[in-house]
Amino acid sequence: MDENDIQLKRRQNEEDATRRRAYILNLPYLDTRDFENDIPLTPDLLTKEQMHRDYIIPLQKGGGETHYQFMVTSQTPRTVIMKMRQSYIDEGERADFFLISNAAYKVFMLRYDPPREVHYDDIKIAGEGDSETITSVSQTLATVSTEKVFDFLIDQADKLGASDIHIENLREEIRIRMRVDGILHPVANIDKDRYRIFMGELSSRANVSTASNKPQSGHMQKEIHRDGASHMLNIRVETIPTMYGQDAVLRLFNFDESLLNLDLLGLSKDERAEIDEIISHPRGLVLMVGPTGSGKSTTLYSMLNALNTSDRKIITLEDPIEYGITGISQIPVNTSKGDSFADGLRSVLRLDPDVVMVGEIRDADTAKTAIQASITGHLVLSTFHANSTSAAFSRMIDLIGVNPIFSSSIRLIIAQRLIRKLADSKVPRRATEAEAKYIREVLKDVSQEKLAGLDLENITLYDPVPNEKYPFGYNGRTVIMEQLIVSDDIQAFIRGDIDEVNTKDIEKTAKQNGMLTLEQKGVLAALRGETTLEEISRVI
């Protein structure tokens, strides 16, 4: 029995009870279900205050102007009915009263006196040292009704484009911070009562315990309605016990398949061509590397979307599943409960997939299984923790040893970061001598073709200008990528042909083959006015 059937049965039981009650009270019973949402209202007979106070609803005038009909409930005082009936008789008029259920009364009252929609001030992100904004937002959260405060916070985080909400216990209050464009900003300080509301909602919605003394993971979804449109927000919940209570982090993922598109990642023509060429092959291993929050999952999902055609079978193994994609078989792997990516991968290979995505390579078993799959007719995509593409080779060799099969399976490694983009309010300035020297040093090995249109003699940089819309002078983030195509001379390092595998030597060889490093990509972005050197330094 679904929820709708349960509601219908509950209403029927209430109507049956009201019918029996009407017989006891000597009042005619009225079942309003067929017309309660459609019948015209007569709001001029009683005040809203009286309707609320006495549980009475005007029904209509019937049988002439002097014949009135009212609906009452079992909570309506009998003295009210008697006085009203007598007053109409005194005026030479007539009033009839019908007993309705409490459920029917609520339906009518929602029509006569709909709840007022309360609009709260939007949350604003405070600048450094801006205690007034934090105080203002804290006061706003204190005024939001109990049943709405949790949803209000999530809705506001989504509106601000926040990727995380951090709810943290301090000695005397709760601090709320949001990560916007990769930077964690203080938002509000709230009292312990509000904290209990948040944790209660997390307990019921994300299936985490408020009494646990161990770290927990949960998941929930919330549909966001704004400006006539709606989207689904996937929320990953992590809680951990601290000295003063459980801290929680809510990671927000906008559930919109249309956004998982390689065209929206801001890739250059050459970068996009390299990715398209590699993933068009029927086999091989593609690795995404970078720290948490660098957008690896979004790029991988965008690749999967590009490959998602009717003639390919695509299977993913994820912990947890962050985006649901139509047409792809996605399998959750709960590593906290003993599941492993390696066992899951061995199982799904029996299903003859064309493309497999493994959420993360964390151990030698998973690495070897993924490598084996990639040379037996499968395209394997995965993530791996390393700071750069060349460092990924050193880490992988540390994990599995020198492995000739790895050298023939790996086709592409992408390292990426998300950098904040300057808003249009930015202002140009001449680079300082130190900045110019640094830029020329970083770009000294870059070909003139890739430096086309850039003047390294008279270097112009841009500074952020904060305004009301963009309080830090930045607007959103963009991807910078380091793409290492595995050529024959790169394979020599991981085949064991060279005695010592050195990260710097691998990077030097890749640069000679035309690769641009993350640092070089960042500096070029700063020269184009997309970001600042400070942002590149912070991220890379």
C-alpha positions in Angstrom: 0.0 0.0 0.0 1.5 3.3 -1.0 1.4 6.6 0.9 -1.6 7.8 -1.1 -3.6 4.7 -0.3 -2.7 5.1 3.4 -4.0 8.7 3.4 -7.2 7.7 1.7 -7.9 4.9 4.2 -7.1 7.3 7.1 -9.6 9.8 5.8 -12.2 7.2 5.3 -11.8 6.1 8.9 -12.2 9.6 10.1 -15.4 10.2 8.0 -16.9 7.0 9.4 -16.1 8.1 13.0 -17.7 11.6 12.2 -20.8 9.9 10.9 -21.3 8.0 14.1 -20.6 11.2 16.1 -23.2 13.1 14.2 -25.9 10.6 15.3 -24.9 11.1 18.9 -24.9 15.0 18.6 -28.2 14.9 16.7 -26.7 16.8 13.7 -26.9 15.9 10.0 -23.6 14.5 8.8 -21.9 16.0 5.7 -19.2 14.2 3.6 -17.4 17.1 1.8 -14.8 15.1 -0.1 -16.6 15.5 -3.5 -16.6 19.3 -3.3 -14.4 20.6 -0.6 -11.7 21.9 -3.0 -14.1 23.3 -5.6 -17.2 24.8 -4.0 -17.2 28.7 -4.0 -16.4 30.2 -0.6 -18.6 32.6 1.3 -16.1 34.7 3.3 -18.5 37.5 4.3 -20.5 35.5 6.8 -17.9 34.9 9.6 -14.5 36.3 10.5 -11.4 34.2 10.2 -10.9 34.6 14.0 -14.3 33.1 14.7 -13.8 30.3 12.3 -10.5 29.4 14.0 -11.9 29.9 17.5 -15.2 28.0 17.2 -14.2 25.5 14.5 -17.1 26.6 12.3 -17.1 27.2 8.5 -19.8 29.1 6.5 -21.1 26.8 3.7 -23.5 28.8 1.6 -26.8 30.6 1.5 -29.5 28.3 0.4 -33.3 28.3 -0.2 -33.4 32.1 -0.3 -31.4 35.0 1.2 -32.6 34.2 4.7 -31.4 30.6 4.7 -27.9 30.0 5.9 -25.8 26.8 6.2 -22.8 26.3 8.3 -20.4 23.4 8.9 -19.2 22.5 12.4 -17.0 19.9 14.0 -17.1 17.9 17.1 -14.9 20.6 18.7 -17.4 23.3 18.1 -18.9 24.4 21.4 -22.7 23.5 21.5 -23.4 26.9 23.1 -22.1 28.5 19.9 -24.4 26.5 17.7 -27.4 27.2 20.0 -26.7 31.0 20.2 -26.2 31.4 16.4 -29.4 29.4 15.6 -31.4 31.5 18.1 -30.0 34.8 16.7 -31.0 33.9 13.2 -34.5 32.9 14.4 -34.8 36.3 16.1 -34.0 38.0 12.8 -36.7 35.9 11.0 -34.0 33.8 9.3 -32.9 30.2 9.4 -29.6 28.6 10.0 -28.7 24.9 9.5 -25.6 23.2 10.8 -23.9 20.1 9.5 -21.2 18.1 11.2 -18.0 17.6 9.2 -14.8 15.8 10.0 -11.7 17.6 11.4 -9.9 16.7 8.1 -12.6 18.5 6.1 -12.4 21.5 8.4 -8.6 21.8 7.8 -9.1 21.6 4.0 -11.7 24.5 4.1 -9.6 26.6 6.5 -6.6 26.3 4.2 -8.8 27.8 1.5 -10.3 30.5 3.8 -7.1 31.4 5.5 -4.1 30.1 3.5 -0.8 30.3 5.4 1.2 33.4 4.6 4.4 32.8 2.7 7.3 34.1 4.8 10.3 35.5 3.0 13.6 35.5 4.8 16.6 37.6 3.9 19.1 35.7 1.7 22.3 34.5 3.4 25.3 36.6 2.5 28.9 35.5 2.7 31.0 37.6 5.1 34.4 39.0 4.1 37.4 38.7 6.3 36.8 40.4 9.6 33.2 41.2 8.7 31.4 40.3 12.0 28.3 42.4 11.1 27.3 40.2 8.3 27.8 37.0 10.4 25.7 38.6 13.2 23.0 39.5 10.6 22.9 36.0 9.1 22.8 34.4 12.6 19.8 36.6 13.5 18.1 35.6 10.2 18.6 31.9 11.0 17.2 32.4 14.5 14.0 33.8 13.1 13.4 31.0 10.5 10.7 28.7 11.8 11.8 25.3 13.3 10.3 23.2 10.5 11.9 25.3 7.8 15.4 26.2 9.1 17.2 23.1 7.8 15.7 23.3 4.3 16.3 27.1 4.3 20.0 26.6 5.0 20.4 24.0 2.2 18.4 26.1 -0.3 20.6 29.2 0.5 23.8 27.1 0.1 22.6 26.0 -3.3 21.7 29.5 -4.2 25.2 30.7 -3.3 26.8 27.9 -5.3 28.3 26.3 -2.2 29.8 22.9 -2.5 29.8 22.1 1.3 28.0 23.1 4.4 30.1 22.7 7.6 28.2 22.5 11.0 30.8 22.7 13.8 30.5 22.5 17.5 32.3 25.2 19.5 32.3 25.5 23.3 29.3 27.8 23.6 27.7 27.9 20.1 27.6 26.2 16.7 29.5 27.6 13.8 28.2 27.3 10.2 30.5 27.7 7.3 30.1 27.2 3.6 32.7 26.4 0.9 32.1 28.7 -2.1 34.4 28.5 -5.1 36.8 26.3 -3.1 37.1 28.8 -0.1 35.6 28.1 3.3 33.7 31.1 4.6 32.1 31.7 8.0 28.3 32.2 7.6 26.7 32.2 11.0 26.9 31.3 14.7 23.8 29.7 16.1 22.7 28.4 19.5 22.6 24.7 20.6 18.8 24.5 20.2 19.1 25.1 16.4 21.9 22.5 16.3 19.6 19.9 17.7 17.1 20.7 14.9 19.8 20.2 12.3 21.0 16.9 13.7 17.4 15.7 14.1 16.7 16.4 10.4 20.0 14.6 9.4 19.0 11.7 11.6 15.7 11.2 9.9 16.7 12.2 6.3 20.2 10.9 6.0 19.9 7.9 8.3 22.6 8.9 10.7 22.4 8.5 14.5 22.6 11.6 16.7 24.0 9.4 19.6 26.8 7.6 17.7 30.3 7.9 19.0 31.8 6.8 15.6 32.1 8.6 12.2 29.1 8.1 10.0 28.2 8.5 6.3 24.7 9.2 5.0 22.9 10.4 1.9 19.8 12.5 1.1 18.2 14.3 -1.7 16.3 17.6 -1.9 14.4 19.1 -4.8 15.2 22.8 -5.2 12.6 25.1 -6.7 13.7 28.5 -7.9 12.6 31.0 -10.5 10.1 28.7 -12.1 12.6 25.8 -12.5 13.6 23.0 -10.3 16.6 20.6 -9.9 17.5 17.7 -7.7 20.3 18.2 -5.1 22.2 15.1 -4.0 23.7 15.6 -0.5 26.4 13.5 1.0 26.5 13.7 4.8 29.5 12.9 6.9 29.4 13.2 10.7 32.2 12.8 13.3 32.1 13.1 17.1 34.2 15.9 18.6 34.8 17.3 22.0 31.6 19.3 22.1 29.3 17.2 20.0 28.9 15.8 16.5 30.2 17.9 13.6 28.6 17.4 10.2 29.7 18.2 6.7 27.0 18.2 3.9 28.5 17.9 0.4 26.1 19.3 -2.2 26.0 17.9 -5.8 23.7 19.4 -8.3 21.8 16.5 -9.9 21.6 17.8 -13.5 22.8 15.4 -16.2 22.9 18.3 -18.8 25.8 19.9 -16.8 27.9 16.7 -17.1 29.3 17.7 -20.5 32.8 18.0 -21.7 31.9 21.1 -23.6 31.1 22.9 -20.4 34.5 22.3 -18.8 36.2 25.1 -20.6 38.8 22.9 -22.3 40.9 24.2 -25.1 40.5 22.8 -28.6 43.8 20.7 -28.2 42.8 19.4 -24.7 39.4 18.3 -25.9 40.9 16.6 -29.0 43.3 14.6 -26.9 40.6 13.4 -24.6 38.2 12.5 -27.5 41.0 10.6 -29.2 41.9 8.5 -26.1 38.4 7.6 -24.9 37.3 6.7 -28.5 39.6 3.6 -28.2 38.0 0.4 -27.1 40.6 -0.4 -24.4 43.1 1.3 -22.2 43.4 2.9 -18.8 42.6 6.6 -18.1 43.4 8.1 -14.7 42.3 11.3 -13.1 44.5 12.6 -10.3 44.2 15.5 -7.9 43.1 16.3 -4.4 39.6 16.1 -3.0 37.4 18.8 -4.4 39.4 19.3 -7.6 36.5 18.2 -9.9 37.8 14.8 -10.8 34.4 13.1 -10.5 32.7 15.8 -12.7 35.3 15.3 -15.4 35.0 11.5 -15.3 31.2 11.7 -15.4 31.4 14.1 -18.4 33.6 11.5 -20.2 31.0 8.8 -19.4 28.2 11.0 -20.7 30.2 11.5 -24.0 30.6 7.7 -24.2 27.0 6.9 -23.3 25.5 5.6 -26.5 23.2 2.8 -27.2 25.9 0.5 -28.6 28.1 0.6 -25.4 27.5 -1.0 -22.0 28.9 1.2 -19.3 29.2 0.1 -15.6 30.5 2.2 -12.7 31.6 1.2 -9.2 31.3 4.1 -6.8 31.6 4.9 -3.1 29.2 6.5 -3.0 27.2 7.2 -6.2 27.4 11.0 -6.6 25.3 11.4 -9.8 22.8 9.1 -11.4 23.1 8.9 -15.2 20.4 7.5 -17.4 21.6 4.5 -19.4 24.5 3.6 -17.2 24.6 0.7 -14.7 25.9 2.2 -11.4 26.9 0.0 -8.6 27.5 1.3 -5.0 30.5 -0.1 -3.2 30.4 0.4 0.5 34.1 0.1 1.5 33.3 1.0 5.1 31.4 -2.3 5.4 34.0 -4.5 3.8 33.2 -4.2 0.1 36.2 -3.6 -2.2 36.5 -2.1 -5.6 38.7 -5.0 -6.7 36.0 -7.6 -5.9 33.4 -5.5 -7.5 35.5 -5.0 -10.7 36.1 -8.7 -11.1 32.4 -9.3 -10.8 31.3 -6.7 -13.3 33.8 -7.8 -15.9 31.7 -11.0 -16.3 28.9 -8.8 -17.6 31.0 -7.9 -20.7 31.0 -4.1 -20.3 32.7 -1.9 -22.9 33.5 0.9 -20.4 34.1 0.6 -16.6 34.6 3.4 -14.2 36.2 2.6 -10.8 35.5 5.3 -8.2 39.1 5.2 -6.9 42.2 3.0 -7.0 43.2 2.8 -3.4 45.2 -0.5 -3.2 47.4 -2.8 -5.2 44.6 -5.4 -5.8 42.3 -2.8 -7.4 45.2 -1.3 -9.4 46.2 -4.7 -10.8 42.6 -5.7 -11.6 42.0 -2.4 -13.4 45.2 -2.8 -15.4 44.3 -6.4 -16.4 40.8 -5.2 -17.4 42.2 -2.4 -19.6 44.3 -4.8 -21.7 41.5 -7.3 -22.2 39.1 -5.2 -24.3 37.8 -2.7 -21.8 38.2 1.0 -21.4 38.8 1.7 -17.7 38.4 5.1 -16.1 39.4 5.8 -12.5 40.7 8.3 -10.0 44.0 8.1 -8.1 45.5 10.4 -5.5 48.6 12.2 -6.7 49.6 15.8 -7.0 50.6 15.7 -10.7 50.5 13.4 -13.7 54.2 12.5 -13.4 53.9 11.9 -9.7 51.1 9.5 -10.4 53.6 7.1 -12.1 55.9 7.1 -9.1 52.9 6.4 -6.8 51.6 3.6 -8.9 55.0 2.0 -9.1 55.3 2.2 -5.3 51.9 0.5 -5.2 52.3 -2.3 -7.7 56.0 -2.4 -8.5 57.5 -2.1 -12.0 54.8 -3.7 -14.2 55.3 -3.9 -18.0 51.6 -4.5 -18.4 50.9 -1.2 -16.7 53.1 0.6 -19.3 51.0 -0.9 -22.2 47.7 -0.3 -20.6 47.9 3.3 -19.3 47.0 5.8 -22.1 46.2 9.1 -20.4 46.7 10.7 -17.0 44.9 14.0 -16.3 45.7 16.1 -13.2 43.4 19.0 -12.6 42.5 21.8 -10.3 39.6 24.2 -9.9 40.6 27.9 -9.9 38.4 30.9 -9.1 37.5 33.1 -12.1 37.8 36.9 -11.9 34.5 38.7 -12.1 34.0 41.4 -14.8 34.8 44.1 -12.3 38.5 43.1 -12.5 41.1 45.9 -13.2 44.3 45.5 -15.3 47.8 46.5 -13.9 51.4 46.2 -14.9 53.1 43.1 -13.5 55.8 43.8 -10.9 59.4 42.9 -11.8 59.3 39.9 -9.5 56.0 38.7 -11.1 57.4 39.1 -14.6 60.6 37.2 -13.8 58.5 34.3 -12.3 56.2 34.2 -15.3 59.0 34.1 -17.9 60.7 31.4 -15.9 57.6 29.2 -15.8 56.9 29.7 -19.5 60.4 29.4 -20.8 59.9 25.9 -22.3 56.5 26.7 -23.8 56.3 26.8 -27.6 55.7 30.1 -29.3 52.6 28.6 -30.8 51.0 28.2 -27.4 52.1 31.7 -26.4 50.5 33.3 -29.4 49.1 36.7 -28.6 50.9 37.1 -25.3 53.4 39.8 -24.7 56.0 38.6 -22.2 58.0 41.9 -22.4 55.1 44.1 -21.2 53.0 41.8 -19.0 49.5 42.8 -17.9 47.9 41.1 -14.9 44.5 41.6 -13.4 43.3 42.2 -9.8 39.9 41.3 -8.3 37.5 44.2 -7.4 34.9 43.2 -4.9 31.4 44.4 -5.4 27.9 43.7 -3.9 27.2 40.9 -6.3 30.7 39.3 -6.0 32.1 40.2 -2.5 35.5 38.8 -3.3 35.8 39.8 -6.9 35.6 36.3 -8.2 32.7 34.6 -10.1 32.7 30.8 -10.2 35.5 28.4 -11.0 37.1 26.9 -14.0 39.2 23.8 -14.7 42.9 23.8 -15.4 44.2 20.5 -16.7 47.6 18.8 -17.1 47.2 16.1 -19.7 50.0 13.5 -20.1 49.6 11.3 -23.1 51.6 8.1 -22.6 54.1 7.9 -25.5 56.8 5.4 -26.1 59.5 7.4 -24.2 57.1 7.8 -21.2 56.5 4.0 -21.3 60.2 3.4 -21.0 60.1 4.9 -17.5 57.4 2.5 -16.2 58.5 -0.6 -18.2 61.7 -0.8 -16.2 64.0 0.2 -19.1 65.3 3.0 -16.9 66.9 2.1 -13.6 65.4 4.9 -11.5 61.9 6.3 -12.0 62.2 10.0 -11.3 59.2 12.3 -11.2 61.1 15.2 -12.6 62.6 13.2 -15.5 59.1 12.0 -16.4 57.7 15.6 -16.3 60.7 16.9 -18.4 60.1 14.2 -21.0 56.3 15.0 -21.1 57.0 18.7 -21.5 59.3 18.0 -24.4 56.4 16.1 -26.0 54.3 19.2 -25.6 52.6 18.8 -22.2 51.8 22.0 -20.3 52.0 21.6 -16.5 49.3 22.7 -14.1 51.5 25.7 -13.1 52.0 26.7 -16.7 48.3 26.4 -17.4 47.6 28.5 -14.4 50.0 31.3 -15.4 48.6 31.3 -18.9 45.1 31.7 -17.4 46.3 34.6 -15.3 47.8 36.3 -18.4 44.5 35.9 -20.2 42.8 37.7 -17.3 40.8 34.7 -16.2 42.4 34.5 -12.7 45.2 35.9 -10.6 48.7 34.6 -9.7 47.7 34.6 -6.1 44.9 32.1 -6.9 47.3 29.9 -8.9 49.7 29.9 -5.9 46.9 29.0 -3.5 45.6 26.1 -5.6 48.8 24.7 -7.1 
